[in-house]
Amino acid sequence: MLERALAILDVLAEAPHDLGTNEIARRVDATASSVSRMLTTLAAAEVVHRVPDTGRYRLGLRLVQLGNAAISRFDLRALVRPHLVDLAETTGETATLSVPGEAAIMTLDFEQSPSSVRSVAEVGRPSVSHATAVGKVYLSHGGSTAGSAAGGPAQVPTEELISYTDRTVTDPDTLAAILAEVRERGWAEAIEEREPGLNAVAVPVLTGVGALVAVLGVQGPAWRFEADAMTAAVEHLREHAATVAAGAHG
């Protein structure tokens, strides 16, 4: 029974959208009736959530609480610090560690670029969710400025989207499509969207059931941190994110 419950959680974590009972049953190779009973039990424990309007299921916010409890047992900043140093040295740009809060994602630590011309990071500074790479990862995994915890489906901010540059995405439908793409491909970019001349990429650090616990990012001047450099940085970020996730839950 425990193995089936874990299989259901894995299926919901991997799905880009909410799933119905029959689809879940098909993916875990079980009968719909047995899966329905298991979903009822999991929903009562709040590790899965049944959407009233559709009757479909998604991961529950209780998983975020459990993940945060696990994170509290080790020093995330100490764990990630060597990775930030390596990312800054490898990419030549500023590397950041951000964590989701109640209503935003904010910088927990960073390693400054070794170059004399570099972007500026600040510990404790909240990211502009719709105009930064880190913020888009946060939104794509269920975080919102309205205060919902990160870990569910993508959330488009309900308040007006402020334009910071002529590249800032302010149309909710366009942003929703971008967030869906970020969730599917596993990384986000921001090209001069928060401020002119600043580019960035970011990837999520996820628990085994897909809850967002942190975001690793790299940012730099647009004239130097251009398309090829950003693509290379994504690969480095993915490698480090996987190692951090394994260390956090090993």
Protein Blocks (a to p, Z undefined) as FASTA:
>chain_A
ZZmmmmmmmmmmmpcbdcdfklmmmmnopafklmmmmmmmmmmnopaccdfknopacddf
klmmmmmmmmmmpcfklmmmmmmmmmmmmnopacddddddfkbccdfbdcddfbfbdcdd
dehiacdfklcfklmmmmmnopafkopachiacdddfbdcddfbfkbcfbfklmmmmmmm
mmmnopacdehklbghiacdddddddfkopafbdcdddddfklmgmklmmmmmmmmmmmm
mmmmmmmmZZ
